[in-house]
């Protein structure tokens, strides 16, 4: 184990290990470290800590000292010098007619070396340009040709996701990305949708590739012959994230039915013939286990599930308009009240025949009553008309059930 500190240089995302030489350094401190190009100004990203010897690139460079105010002023002076060198270099490139694009300029901490980064489609003869720049700045000049990815990392910007470029934020190196990753993840192969601002495939395609490859090993391929709870069929599409497939059944090709991976039995993975394939029994249908909240959701949705517990709290009773803990009157689904009184406390009006007005119904009794005994049916009354024909008379539909004669006798009037 070796004690080191982690530092990051200006405009970089990669951490480098340096020997602190017994000095306690905290995260965020600015230090001066020794590099192969000379002393450089850096910022500490992790204080004193120990790492494995195998993680260190020997020889391990040392930290020279903590940065002072003079060192910070020198860094600000170098930034102004870089801005001036960028403008001068662009003018020199136009004078020599070189097909190159200047991207960035970096000056060393001691000011003895200036590096110019540029992009170009092919090789560029910039020997005359280097002589002119060396005569202007009186320093060592170096020109480096970089790719479009390095250009995006130096300049920075926002991606199609709305966040800053990954390469300019945390990626310390570029990972290889291929079009096969887009096919595995079922993404659109349109170059404008899977390419970044740099014009290359997006680096984020690499992030979930391992998860997709692991899911693809467990899932059947398209056009596979499978057995489902509803019968055999062919797989038409596969959803790797949800681990579901859409199957065209032999008994009902349309519409496609969706099944979970554990519901089907793969008889032939991929395209091929069905000859000689033995179809087993149908597998059991898969049912996901509901969590407690999902299981109790239908019960909690009932109207009076919490009514007793809800009325135990005094503030709750006041909020519901009850006094003394008395439960409020419950209503039916249609909004009718159980009692015979209306909402304003008055009884509903009744018509002459004993029926309530239109739009009102009779109130139900609060206590159960014994069933009423059915009255015996009255025999149909027949009377002879003047012509000798029999005329059928019906029982009148009034409450008494029998009509009284003028003489006070009950029953039908006989001739």
FILUM-640848 format. One record per residue (C-alpha): y, z, x. Coordinates in steps of 0.05 Angstrom, whole numbers. Layout:
{v:Y	w:Z	u:X}
...
END
This chain:
{v:0	w:0	u:0}
{v:69	w:-19	u:25}
{v:136	w:7	u:0}
{v:182	w:-51	u:-19}
{v:241	w:-69	u:-64}
{v:246	w:-130	u:-109}
{v:309	w:-172	u:-106}
{v:334	w:-236	u:-139}
{v:383	w:-285	u:-110}
{v:442	w:-316	u:-147}
{v:420	w:-370	u:-196}
{v:346	w:-355	u:-187}
{v:291	w:-326	u:-231}
{v:239	w:-308	u:-179}
{v:233	w:-239	u:-148}
{v:223	w:-229	u:-73}
{v:198	w:-168	u:-35}
{v:237	w:-138	u:22}
{v:227	w:-76	u:65}
{v:279	w:-23	u:46}
{v:274	w:11	u:115}
{v:272	w:80	u:83}
{v:335	w:70	u:41}
{v:331	w:89	u:-32}
{v:354	w:30	u:-74}
{v:362	w:30	u:-149}
{v:357	w:-27	u:-199}
{v:422	w:-65	u:-203}
{v:446	w:-48	u:-133}
{v:473	w:-105	u:-91}
{v:443	w:-111	u:-21}
{v:445	w:-156	u:40}
{v:376	w:-180	u:62}
{v:352	w:-221	u:121}
{v:321	w:-290	u:105}
{v:298	w:-350	u:144}
{v:366	w:-382	u:134}
{v:404	w:-320	u:154}
{v:434	w:-261	u:116}
{v:440	w:-269	u:41}
{v:471	w:-231	u:-17}
{v:421	w:-208	u:-70}
{v:414	w:-161	u:-130}
{v:358	w:-109	u:-135}
{v:314	w:-118	u:-197}
{v:265	w:-61	u:-181}
{v:276	w:-1	u:-136}
{v:230	w:29	u:-85}
{v:157	w:20	u:-105}
{v:90	w:7	u:-73}
{v:50	w:-57	u:-78}
{v:-16	w:-82	u:-51}
{v:-17	w:-110	u:18}
{v:-48	w:-175	u:-8}
{v:14	w:-187	u:-52}
{v:61	w:-189	u:9}
{v:76	w:-252	u:49}
{v:78	w:-230	u:121}
{v:121	w:-222	u:161}
{v:159	w:-179	u:110}
{v:234	w:-187	u:118}
{v:278	w:-126	u:118}
{v:340	w:-105	u:80}
{v:400	w:-103	u:125}
{v:447	w:-57	u:86}
{v:477	w:-41	u:19}
{v:531	w:-91	u:-2}
{v:604	w:-70	u:10}
{v:669	w:-92	u:-21}
{v:681	w:-141	u:36}
{v:613	w:-173	u:21}
{v:632	w:-182	u:-52}
{v:698	w:-214	u:-33}
{v:661	w:-261	u:13}
{v:616	w:-281	u:-45}
{v:676	w:-297	u:-89}
{v:707	w:-338	u:-32}
{v:642	w:-378	u:-26}
{v:643	w:-393	u:-101}
{v:713	w:-425	u:-95}
{v:690	w:-463	u:-34}
{v:630	w:-490	u:-73}
{v:675	w:-514	u:-129}
{v:719	w:-552	u:-81}
{v:659	w:-581	u:-44}
{v:631	w:-607	u:-110}
{v:694	w:-648	u:-125}
{v:700	w:-675	u:-55}
{v:626	w:-695	u:-53}
{v:632	w:-734	u:-119}
{v:691	w:-773	u:-91}
{v:653	w:-789	u:-28}
{v:592	w:-813	u:-68}
{v:637	w:-860	u:-108}
{v:668	w:-887	u:-44}
{v:601	w:-903	u:-13}
{v:573	w:-931	u:-78}
{v:510	w:-889	u:-77}
{v:465	w:-886	u:-139}
{v:458	w:-811	u:-142}
{v:480	w:-755	u:-188}
{v:507	w:-691	u:-157}
{v:479	w:-629	u:-193}
{v:499	w:-566	u:-156}
{v:528	w:-540	u:-90}
{v:507	w:-476	u:-55}
{v:539	w:-444	u:5}
{v:505	w:-392	u:49}
{v:531	w:-321	u:53}
{v:562	w:-330	u:123}
{v:591	w:-398	u:104}
{v:557	w:-436	u:161}
{v:514	w:-480	u:115}
{v:527	w:-519	u:51}
{v:470	w:-548	u:9}
{v:483	w:-606	u:-40}
{v:431	w:-617	u:-96}
{v:427	w:-686	u:-128}
{v:381	w:-728	u:-171}
{v:365	w:-802	u:-162}
{v:314	w:-852	u:-188}
{v:292	w:-872	u:-118}
{v:306	w:-860	u:-45}
{v:379	w:-858	u:-24}
{v:409	w:-871	u:45}
{v:461	w:-816	u:50}
{v:470	w:-813	u:126}
{v:542	w:-837	u:123}
{v:556	w:-788	u:67}
{v:531	w:-729	u:109}
{v:577	w:-749	u:167}
{v:638	w:-751	u:122}
{v:622	w:-684	u:91}
{v:609	w:-650	u:158}
{v:677	w:-675	u:182}
{v:712	w:-645	u:122}
{v:679	w:-576	u:118}
{v:663	w:-564	u:191}
{v:595	w:-535	u:172}
{v:522	w:-554	u:171}
{v:510	w:-602	u:112}
{v:443	w:-610	u:76}
{v:428	w:-656	u:18}
{v:366	w:-642	u:-26}
{v:338	w:-688	u:-79}
{v:311	w:-651	u:-139}
{v:276	w:-670	u:-205}
{v:302	w:-668	u:-276}
{v:267	w:-601	u:-289}
{v:303	w:-568	u:-230}
{v:368	w:-599	u:-256}
{v:358	w:-566	u:-324}
{v:342	w:-500	u:-290}
{v:406	w:-501	u:-249}
{v:453	w:-524	u:-304}
{v:421	w:-485	u:-362}
{v:432	w:-496	u:-436}
{v:401	w:-486	u:-504}
{v:334	w:-514	u:-526}
{v:313	w:-540	u:-594}
{v:291	w:-470	u:-612}
{v:362	w:-445	u:-605}
{v:348	w:-400	u:-545}
{v:368	w:-411	u:-471}
{v:321	w:-452	u:-428}
{v:259	w:-414	u:-407}
{v:265	w:-443	u:-337}
{v:335	w:-415	u:-328}
{v:317	w:-347	u:-358}
{v:250	w:-321	u:-333}
{v:204	w:-376	u:-307}
{v:197	w:-369	u:-232}
{v:157	w:-434	u:-226}
{v:142	w:-496	u:-267}
{v:72	w:-498	u:-298}
{v:36	w:-565	u:-308}
{v:41	w:-589	u:-380}
{v:1	w:-648	u:-409}
{v:-1	w:-687	u:-474}
{v:-71	w:-660	u:-486}
{v:-40	w:-592	u:-501}
{v:0	w:-622	u:-558}
{v:-63	w:-654	u:-586}
{v:-102	w:-588	u:-582}
{v:-46	w:-552	u:-619}
{v:-43	w:-605	u:-674}
{v:30	w:-621	u:-658}
{v:66	w:-685	u:-672}
{v:59	w:-734	u:-615}
{v:131	w:-758	u:-625}
{v:164	w:-752	u:-556}
{v:230	w:-728	u:-586}
{v:195	w:-668	u:-618}
{v:153	w:-644	u:-560}
{v:201	w:-660	u:-503}
{v:255	w:-614	u:-476}
{v:327	w:-629	u:-457}
{v:303	w:-650	u:-388}
{v:262	w:-706	u:-419}
{v:195	w:-676	u:-399}
{v:144	w:-640	u:-442}
{v:167	w:-571	u:-463}
{v:143	w:-514	u:-420}
{v:128	w:-471	u:-481}
{v:67	w:-515	u:-496}
{v:32	w:-476	u:-442}
{v:44	w:-408	u:-473}
{v:-8	w:-411	u:-530}
{v:-55	w:-462	u:-499}
{v:-108	w:-410	u:-481}
{v:-109	w:-382	u:-552}
{v:-119	w:-451	u:-581}
{v:-174	w:-468	u:-532}
{v:-211	w:-403	u:-550}
{v:-204	w:-417	u:-625}
{v:-228	w:-489	u:-616}
{v:-294	w:-464	u:-586}
{v:-309	w:-425	u:-650}
{v:-287	w:-478	u:-700}
{v:-324	w:-542	u:-719}
{v:-295	w:-610	u:-703}
{v:-269	w:-660	u:-753}
{v:-322	w:-700	u:-791}
{v:-374	w:-646	u:-779}
{v:-431	w:-637	u:-829}
{v:-430	w:-566	u:-857}
{v:-462	w:-525	u:-912}
{v:-413	w:-487	u:-956}
{v:-421	w:-437	u:-1014}
{v:-409	w:-497	u:-1061}
{v:-457	w:-545	u:-1027}
{v:-458	w:-592	u:-966}
{v:-399	w:-633	u:-944}
{v:-358	w:-662	u:-886}
{v:-300	w:-628	u:-851}
{v:-236	w:-667	u:-858}
{v:-185	w:-621	u:-824}
{v:-185	w:-558	u:-782}
{v:-132	w:-503	u:-779}
{v:-143	w:-466	u:-714}
{v:-92	w:-411	u:-726}
{v:-120	w:-390	u:-794}
{v:-191	w:-409	u:-774}
{v:-201	w:-448	u:-838}
{v:-228	w:-518	u:-853}
{v:-219	w:-567	u:-910}
{v:-285	w:-597	u:-933}
{v:-300	w:-657	u:-976}
{v:-361	w:-637	u:-1016}
{v:-416	w:-687	u:-1031}
{v:-416	w:-666	u:-1104}
{v:-340	w:-669	u:-1111}
{v:-305	w:-707	u:-1056}
{v:-237	w:-696	u:-1087}
{v:-199	w:-651	u:-1082}
{v:-214	w:-620	u:-1014}
{v:-235	w:-547	u:-1014}
{v:-214	w:-496	u:-962}
{v:-264	w:-448	u:-931}
{v:-261	w:-395	u:-877}
{v:-299	w:-406	u:-813}
{v:-349	w:-351	u:-830}
{v:-364	w:-382	u:-898}
{v:-394	w:-447	u:-872}
{v:-456	w:-464	u:-833}
{v:-448	w:-521	u:-783}
{v:-506	w:-570	u:-788}
{v:-477	w:-624	u:-743}
{v:-416	w:-614	u:-700}
{v:-375	w:-678	u:-698}
{v:-390	w:-748	u:-723}
{v:-462	w:-773	u:-730}
{v:-519	w:-787	u:-777}
{v:-550	w:-738	u:-827}
{v:-621	w:-762	u:-817}
{v:-669	w:-706	u:-799}
{v:-620	w:-650	u:-814}
{v:-650	w:-595	u:-855}
{v:-601	w:-565	u:-904}
{v:-608	w:-488	u:-908}
{v:-591	w:-443	u:-966}
{v:-518	w:-435	u:-985}
{v:-483	w:-380	u:-946}
{v:-450	w:-322	u:-981}
{v:-377	w:-328	u:-999}
{v:-330	w:-292	u:-952}
{v:-284	w:-239	u:-983}
{v:-229	w:-209	u:-942}
{v:-223	w:-133	u:-943}
{v:-158	w:-113	u:-976}
{v:-115	w:-60	u:-945}
{v:-99	w:3	u:-983}
{v:-30	w:-22	u:-1004}
{v:-57	w:-88	u:-1029}
{v:-114	w:-52	u:-1065}
{v:-67	w:-3	u:-1100}
{v:-15	w:-56	u:-1117}
{v:-43	w:-73	u:-1187}
{v:-50	w:1	u:-1204}
{v:20	w:18	u:-1182}
{v:46	w:-39	u:-1224}
{v:25	w:-5	u:-1289}
{v:85	w:19	u:-1330}
{v:69	w:94	u:-1335}
{v:28	w:106	u:-1272}
{v:81	w:150	u:-1240}
{v:110	w:178	u:-1305}
{v:82	w:249	u:-1299}
{v:99	w:256	u:-1226}
{v:166	w:222	u:-1238}
{v:187	w:274	u:-1291}
{v:170	w:334	u:-1248}
{v:233	w:324	u:-1207}
{v:296	w:352	u:-1241}
{v:344	w:300	u:-1213}
{v:297	w:247	u:-1237}
{v:297	w:275	u:-1308}
{v:373	w:274	u:-1308}
{v:373	w:203	u:-1284}
{v:326	w:182	u:-1340}
{v:367	w:218	u:-1393}
{v:318	w:273	u:-1411}
{v:334	w:346	u:-1421}
{v:291	w:406	u:-1406}
{v:236	w:364	u:-1376}
{v:220	w:330	u:-1443}
{v:186	w:264	u:-1432}
{v:223	w:203	u:-1460}
{v:195	w:166	u:-1519}
{v:149	w:110	u:-1497}
{v:157	w:40	u:-1523}
{v:107	w:-14	u:-1537}
{v:108	w:-78	u:-1497}
{v:146	w:-113	u:-1551}
{v:200	w:-60	u:-1551}
{v:179	w:-26	u:-1617}
{v:181	w:50	u:-1621}
{v:123	w:92	u:-1643}
{v:164	w:136	u:-1690}
{v:188	w:115	u:-1758}
{v:261	w:121	u:-1738}
{v:303	w:66	u:-1709}
{v:339	w:70	u:-1643}
{v:401	w:101	u:-1677}
{v:360	w:156	u:-1711}
{v:360	w:126	u:-1781}
{v:300	w:105	u:-1820}
{v:290	w:31	u:-1833}
{v:309	w:7	u:-1901}
{v:255	w:-14	u:-1950}
{v:255	w:-66	u:-2004}
{v:237	w:-55	u:-2077}
{v:164	w:-73	u:-2067}
{v:156	w:-19	u:-2014}
{v:158	w:-68	u:-1955}
{v:208	w:-63	u:-1899}
{v:261	w:-115	u:-1890}
{v:246	w:-178	u:-1851}
{v:246	w:-165	u:-1776}
{v:223	w:-92	u:-1786}
{v:153	w:-65	u:-1789}
{v:123	w:-1	u:-1817}
{v:120	w:56	u:-1768}
{v:52	w:79	u:-1746}
{v:31	w:151	u:-1760}
{v:36	w:197	u:-1701}
{v:-29	w:234	u:-1720}
{v:-94	w:200	u:-1738}
{v:-110	w:203	u:-1812}
{v:-176	w:198	u:-1848}
{v:-192	w:128	u:-1871}
{v:-174	w:113	u:-1943}
{v:-228	w:102	u:-1993}
{v:-231	w:32	u:-2018}
{v:-216	w:25	u:-2092}
{v:-270	w:-10	u:-2133}
{v:-254	w:-81	u:-2148}
{v:-229	w:-92	u:-2219}
{v:-270	w:-141	u:-2260}
{v:-237	w:-206	u:-2275}
{v:-207	w:-205	u:-2345}
{v:-220	w:-263	u:-2391}
{v:-184	w:-278	u:-2455}
{v:-195	w:-331	u:-2506}
{v:-139	w:-379	u:-2518}
{v:-121	w:-407	u:-2586}
{v:-164	w:-468	u:-2574}
{v:-226	w:-426	u:-2560}
{v:-224	w:-439	u:-2485}
{v:-234	w:-382	u:-2438}
{v:-171	w:-364	u:-2397}
{v:-179	w:-325	u:-2333}
{v:-130	w:-268	u:-2322}
{v:-119	w:-238	u:-2253}
{v:-105	w:-167	u:-2235}
{v:-29	w:-157	u:-2225}
{v:-5	w:-144	u:-2154}
{v:34	w:-80	u:-2163}
{v:23	w:-11	u:-2135}
{v:-7	w:21	u:-2197}
{v:-64	w:-28	u:-2201}
{v:-64	w:-26	u:-2278}
{v:-11	w:-45	u:-2329}
{v:6	w:3	u:-2385}
{v:15	w:-21	u:-2456}
{v:73	w:-5	u:-2500}
{v:32	w:48	u:-2535}
{v:20	w:86	u:-2471}
{v:-53	w:67	u:-2466}
{v:-78	w:42	u:-2400}
{v:-121	w:-19	u:-2390}
{v:-117	w:-89	u:-2414}
{v:-96	w:-103	u:-2485}
{v:-154	w:-125	u:-2527}
{v:-148	w:-173	u:-2584}
END
